[in-house]
Amino acid sequence: MSVQAYVLIQTEVGKAASVVHAIREIPGVTLAEDVTGPYDVIVRSEARTIDELGQLVVAKIQAVPGITRTLTCPVVHL
């Protein structure tokens, strides 16, 4: 079973579309959408372990130009 998470992203003004385009190319990202509200982009991601998920967010997603802040919300199965 893989670990899945939603990553809520705030971007610089006017950068949401370019951030979504770049993030969609990252392996492990299953969905990336522009949204309105306190966050500009929502990403669904998955990895084999929580450590790999952390690496995906820190090393790949946060490295995309235009991102100012991320909040990672792991999916739980209750």
N, C-alpha and C positions, 0 to 999 in steps of 0.2 A: 504494500500500500504506500502511496506517495503522500508527502506533506503538501498541502495546498494553502494558499493565503491570498488575501486581497491586499494590495498595496495602494494606499490613498496618497496622491501626489499633489503638492502645490508647485506651481511653476511661476516663472517670471511672466509679467504681463505680455500677452500676445505669443507666448511660446507653447501653449498646450498642443496645438496641432503638430508641430515639429517634434515635440516630445513623444506623442503617441506614435508617430511614424517611426521614430528611432526605436522605441521600446518594442514594437511589434516584431522587430527583427531579432530580438534577443531569445536564444534558446531557453526554454523553461517558462516563457510568457505564453499563456494560452488565450488571453484576451486583454485588450487595452482600448479604453473608450474615453473620449472627452465628456466631461459632465459639468453641470453647474452646481453652485453651492460653495461651501468652504474649501473644497478640493477641486482641482481642475481636471485631473485624470484619475481613473480607477483601473487598476491592473489585476488580473487574475493570474497567479503563477503557481508552479508546482515544481517540486524537487524530490529526490529520494529520501532525504533526511532533513531535519530542522537546520543542521549545520550547513548543508548545501543550499537550503533556502536563504539562510543568512548571507552566504557568499553571493548568491544571485542578486539579492537586494543591494548589498553594500558594494560589491565589485562591479556589477553590471548596470543595474537600474540607476543607482545614485550617481553613476559616472556620466549619465546622459546630460549634455548641456541644456540649461534652461530650468532644471529642477532645483527648487529651493528647499523643499522639505518632504519627507516621506513618513508614512505611518503604516506599519505592517500589521495586518490582522489575520493570524492563522485561523484556518477553518477547523472547527471541532465537530465531532460526530457524537451527539448526545443520544 
